[in-house]
Amino acid sequence: MGVLIRDPHEMNLSPEVAPPVLEAFQFMAKVTLSSLAQDCGISMASTSRALSGHPNVSPAVRERVLAMAQQRGYRRNHLVSTIMGQVRGARTQHFFGNVAIVHIPSPRQPELKPMQQRIIKAAQQRAHELGFRLGVFSLGDPASGPVTLARVLRARGVLGVIFLQPNSHDATAGFPWDQFASLQIDYDSPTITNHTISLDHHFTLVGALERLRLLGYKKIGLFIENHKDERLVHKWSAAFRSFQENQGGIGAVPVLKVEAITKPNFMAWHRANRPDLAVGHVDRALLWLRQARLSAPRDIGFFNLNWNERTRPCAGLDLRPELHGIVAVETLAAQIQRNERGLPADPRTVMVSGRWIDGPTLRSSPAPAPCSP
C-alpha cells in the first residue's frame, strides 16, 4: 500500500533517496495527514488506509475521512507514496488504491457485450499488476445517477474512473470530475472533453482496404447500421468514402447505411450494385447470400468490421478489446501518480490500431485477369 508521510526530515533516508522525497514533499497540500487524522478523531494509520481505499476500513469511517479531506482541501501526493513504498520495500506487491470502470448502458446495448467484458477482464488484470483493485459499476439505473455513483465511488475509496464507451455527455452530466482521475474508452460526441482511448478507425480501415485491393477485389461495398456509425462519429463510413475518392481501385459502390441491416435491404443493395466484396458488422449477410445461392469467397467476399463479435467463421478486423483495457488502466494509473483530477484543459486521445484476421470468406490470392479475346 502507498504510505503517506508526516515529514521527510523525520525519516532516516539514504542520501540517494532523500532528495526526490523532499522535492516531492514540496508539492503536498498544506493540510497534513497528521492534522487530517486529528480532525477526524482517528489515528494516522487509519486515515491513510481510508484515503487509499484499504478494505479493512469501514465505509462509514472512509466516507468521513474523504469528506473531511475534501472540506480541508487535502490532496494525497501519490509520488511521495510510491517513493516511500519503494524505500520501505517490506512487501513485494504494493497496493496503491481502488479504481473503477463504469458501464453506461444504451437502449441498443443495455447489457455488457462480450467485447466489453473482454475489455474489463484485461483492465482488471493490468490494474492488479500495477497495484490497484478495479471494480465494475453501471450507470444505467435512473435512481442512481452520476451524483449517486460518485458518492458510492468515494465511499469505496476510488481514485480514478474509466467510463466504458459512453453514449453521450448527458449520461455523465453532474458527475464531480474534480474528485477523480478519469478517462473514457471510445468517443461519445464530436466534442471531446476527457482523455480518450480509442481505436484508430480511419487508419485501421484504410489499411484493410489496401490489403483487400491487393487481393484483387475491385468493387468493394460497405454496409453499416446508423447507430454504429453515429456512435463512432461516422469514422467507418468517412474512411471508406475517403478511400474510394482518394486511393481508388475499389469501385464506387454506395454505402448502405440504414437503421437496421435486414435481409431485404441488404439483398436489394447487393442486386443493385453487385459488389465483389461486402464489408460490414452483420455476418448474417453470409446466410442471406447462401440462401440466394451465392457463396463466399467464390461469388462474393465478406470482411467483418468487428471480427470480435462474429457469429460464424469469417475474415475481419480484430478491434483488440484487451489492448483497450490495458492502455486505459496504464493511462489512468499515470494520472493518479501525477495527482491529476478533473476534466483536462487539453484532452488527449491514445489510438489503438486494429489487426487483420484472415478467414475463409476471402480469396487467398488475387483473382486472375480476364483472358484477352
N, C-alpha and C positions, 0 to 999 in steps of 0.2 A: 504494500500500500504506500502511496506517496505520503511523505511526512511533512508537516508544517513545522517551522522552527520559530523559536522565540527571538533569538538574536544570534547571528553567526559568530559574534565576538565571544560568546559564552561557550562555543563549541571548540573542542580540541581537534582542529582541522590541520591537515598537512599543508605545507606551503604551496603545493600544486593545486590543491582543491580550494583553498580559502579564497583566492581572488575571484573565480567565477561565482562562488556562493555570495560573496559580498556584493559583487556587481549586480547579480540577480535580485538580491535583497533590496536594493535601492528602489526597485520598481513596485515593491509591495505597498498596499494601501496603508494609510496612517493607522487605521484600526488594526490592532494586532490580534493574534489568536488568543493571547492571554486575556486581553480586555473583552473580547467577544465571549470567552468562556465565563468570565466574571458576570457579564450582563445576563447570560443565560442561566447562571447558577449551577453550572456543571463543571467537570474537570476539563482540562485542555485536551486530554486524550479522547474523551467522549465527543468534544466539539470537533476535533479533527476527523474522527470517524464519521460523524454526522455529515460533515461537508463533503467527504469522499464517497458517501453512499454505502458505508460498511453495513453488511446485513445484520450485525449484532446490535445496531442502534434501533430503537423502537420508532415507528412512524411519527408518533407524537413529538418525541424529542427532536427528530430530524427536521420536522416541519417548524418547530420553534427556533432551532438554530438557523435554518435557512431564512426564515422571516426576519430574525434579528440581524443576520448578515446583510440582507438586502436593505434593511432600515438604516444600518450604520454605514453602508457603502463599502463593506468589506469585500475584497477581491482576493481569491486564493491565487497565489503565484505558482503555476504548475511547473515552471522551470526550476524553481527552488526545490519543489517537492521531488522532481526527478533526480536532480543532482544529489540531494540528501539521501534519496533511496539508494543511489549507486554508492555513495560514501559508506553508508552503514552496511550495505550488502549482506544483511543477515539472511535474506531469502533469495532463492533463485528465480522466483516468479513474483513480480510486483503487481499489486492491484492499484490502479490509478482512479477507478471510479466507474459509474454506470453511464451508459449511453443508450439511445433508443432509436428504433426505426418505426416510422408511423405510416401505416397503410391508409390511403384516402379512397374509399370505395366510390364508384360512379354507377349510374343506373345500368350501364352496359357491362360493368365489371364489379359487381357487388362483393365478390369474394376474391381472395388471393389466387392468382393464376399460377400454374406450375412454374412459369418463368420467374415470377416474383418470389415464389418460395425458394427457388434456387439462388436468387439474389440475397435473400435473407440468410439462408444457410451459410453461404460463403462469407457474408458480412459478420455473422456470429463467430465463425472460426477465426477470421482475421482479428476481430476485436479481442478474442481470448488470447491470441498470440501477442497482442500489444498491451495486455494487462487491463483490458476493460471487459465489463459484462454488458452484453447488448440484449435489451428487452424489446418485444414486439407489441405495438399498440395499434388501435384503429380509431379513425376519426369519423366513423360512419353513423354513429348514433346521434340524432339531433339533440338529445338531452345531455350529451357530453361533448360540447363544442370545444373550440380551441382554448378558451379560458379554463374550462374544467380540465382539459387534457394537461395544460401547463401546471395546474395545481397538483395533479397526480404525479407528473414527472418530477416536480420539485420535491414532493414527499418521498419519492424514491431516490433522491439524490442524483438525478440525471444531469450530466454536464453538457451533453450535446445531443442533437436530434437530426436524424436523416428522414426527410419526407419522401416517401416512395411514390414516384410518378403522380404528383398532384394534378388534378384536372382543371383547377382554376385558382386565381388568387383569392376568390371569395371563400374557398374551402378553409383557408387558414386566417381569414380576417379576424383581428383581435388577439392573435397569438402574441404573447410578450417576448418578442425576439431578443430583446436586450438581456434576458436572463439566461440565454443558452447560446452555445456554439451551434451552428446549423448549416445544412445544405440540402439540396434536393437531387433526386435521380430523375432525369428527364425534364423537359420543359413543361410549363403549364400555360404559357402565353407568349406572344412575341415580346412582351416587356419583361426582361429578366431582372429580378430583384435579389436573388440569392445565388451563392455559389452552386454550380450545377455539374453533375456527372452525366454525360450523355453519349449515346452512340453518334459517331460521325456519319450520319445518314447519307449525306451527299457523296463524300469520298468513298464510302463503302459500296453504294450502288453504282457509282461511276466505274469503279474498279471491276465490279462484277459484269457490267455491261460490256466493258472492253474484252474480258475473257470470253463472254458469250459470243461476241462478234468474231473473235479469233476461232471459235469452234465452227464458224460458218453460218450462223444464224443472221439472216438479212432482213427479217420482218418481225421485230420483237414488239409485243404489246404488253402494257401494264394494266392490271385491274386491281382496284382497291376500294375499300369502303370509306365513306366520307369521314366517319368518326375517327378512324385510324389516321387518316391523312391530316385531319384538322388538329388532332392532339399533338402531332409532330410538327405543327406549323407548316404543313404541306411540303416537308422536306423530301419525301419519296417522290412525289409527282414532279416537284420542281427539278430534282436531279435527273429524272427520266427525260423530261422535256428539254432540259439543257443539253443532254447528250444527243438527243435527236437533232437539235438545231445546230450544235457546235461541233460534235465529233462525227455524227452521221454514220452511215453504213448499216443502220438498223431499221430503215424504213420510216414511215410516218403514220403508224397506227395510232389513232386517237386513244387517249387514256379512258378506260371505263371506270368512272367514279360515281358510285351510287350509294344510297343509304345502306343497302344490304345486297351482297352478291348472291344471286339466286340462279338456278339452272336456266330459266327463261331469258333473263337479261344477259347472262354470260354467253349462252349459245347464240343468241341474236347478235351479240358483238362479234363472236367468232365467225359466224356466217358472213357478216357484212365486211370483215376486214381480213380474214384468213391469215392470221399471224402464224409464223413457223415456230414461235416460242411464246409462251404466256408466262408473265412474271406477276406473282401476287401472293396474298396471305392464305387464300382459301384453297386448300388442296382437294376439297371435294370436287373441284373442277376436273380432276383426273377421272373421277367416276362418271361425270356427265359426258366427258369426251368418249369414254369407253362405251357408254350407252348409245352414242352416236356412231359406233364402230370406228372410232379413231383411237389409236394407241400412242403412248409416249415411250420412247422418243421417235418411233418410226414415222408417225404422221405429224406430230407436233411435240415440241419440247415443253417442259414445265420447270420453273425455277421458283422456289418458295422464298418470299421476302423474310419470313421468320421461320427458319428451319427448326428452331427450338420448340415450336408449337405444332409441328407436323403431326398428322394422324395416319400417315402411310409413307412408305419409303419414297424419297424424292431427293433431288439436289436442292441446295438453297444456301441461305446466309445464316451462319451461327452468330447471333447477336451478343453472345458472350455475357450472359447474365452474371456468372460468378465473378468475372472481372469487374463488372459494375459495382458489386457489393464490396469487393476488396478495395478498390480505389476510393469508394465513398468513405469507408472506415478510416483508411490511411489519411485522407484529406481532413476528416473530422478530428482525428487524433492530433494532427498538426495544429489545427485551430485551437484546440484545448490547451496544447502545450504553450501556444503563444498567448494564451489568456484572452482570446478574441470572443466577443459576444455581439449579438445584434446583426441586423442586415448590413452587408458591406456597402461601402460607398462605391466600390468598383467591383461588381460581381464577376467572377471568373468561371469559365467553363472548361472542364477537363474532358477531352474527347477520347472515346474508345472506338477502335476500328473493328468492324465485323470480320468474320472469317469465312471464306469459301468452303463449302462442303460438297464434294462430288456425290452423285447419286444416279440411280437407274433411269431418271427421267430426262437425261441429257445425252446427246450423241457423244461418243468418246473421241471423235476426230472430225475435222471439217468435212462438210458434205462435198462429194466430188463435183467438179464443174460440169455443166451440161456439155454433151458432145456436139461438135460443130456438124452441121448437115453436110 
